[in-house]
């Protein structure tokens, strides 16, 4: 669900309504996301970039 919601959300309310923060943090590195969506997430939440780098 995260892979679908992240690139298609129209508002931050969409993200908050449909995403689990804990699941997102746990599985960020495994999500198949478009490059701009991943970059935006990691730019806004640097701790996500750290988990991606650790998993790589």
C-alpha positions in Angstrom: 0.0 0.0 0.0 2.8 2.4 0.8 4.2 2.0 -2.7 0.9 3.1 -4.2 0.0 5.9 -1.7 3.3 7.7 -1.6 3.5 8.6 -5.3 -0.2 9.1 -5.8 -1.1 11.1 -2.7 -2.5 14.6 -3.5 -2.1 16.1 0.0 -0.2 15.5 3.2 -3.6 14.5 4.7 -3.7 11.6 2.2 -0.3 10.4 3.5 -1.3 10.7 7.1 -4.6 8.9 6.6 -3.2 5.9 4.7 0.4 5.3 5.9 1.8 3.7 9.0 4.8 5.6 10.2 6.3 2.6 11.9 5.8 0.4 8.9 7.2 3.1 6.6 10.4 3.4 8.7 10.8 -0.3 8.9 10.4 -1.0 5.2 11.5 2.2 3.5 14.6 0.6 2.0 12.6 -2.2 0.4 9.9 -0.1 -1.1 9.8 0.2 -4.9 9.3 4.0 -5.4 9.9 6.4 -8.2 13.2 8.3 -7.7 11.5 11.7 -7.1 9.2 10.2 -4.5 12.1 8.5 -2.7 14.3 11.6 -2.9 11.4 13.8 -1.6 10.9 11.5 1.4 14.5 11.3 2.2 15.0 15.0 1.9 12.0 15.7 4.2 12.9 12.9 6.6 16.7 12.3 6.7 16.4 9.3 9.0 14.8 7.5 6.0 17.9 8.1 3.9 20.0 6.7 6.8 18.0 3.5 6.8 18.3 3.2 3.0 22.1 3.7 3.1 22.4 1.1 5.9 20.4 -1.5 3.9 22.4 -0.9 0.7 
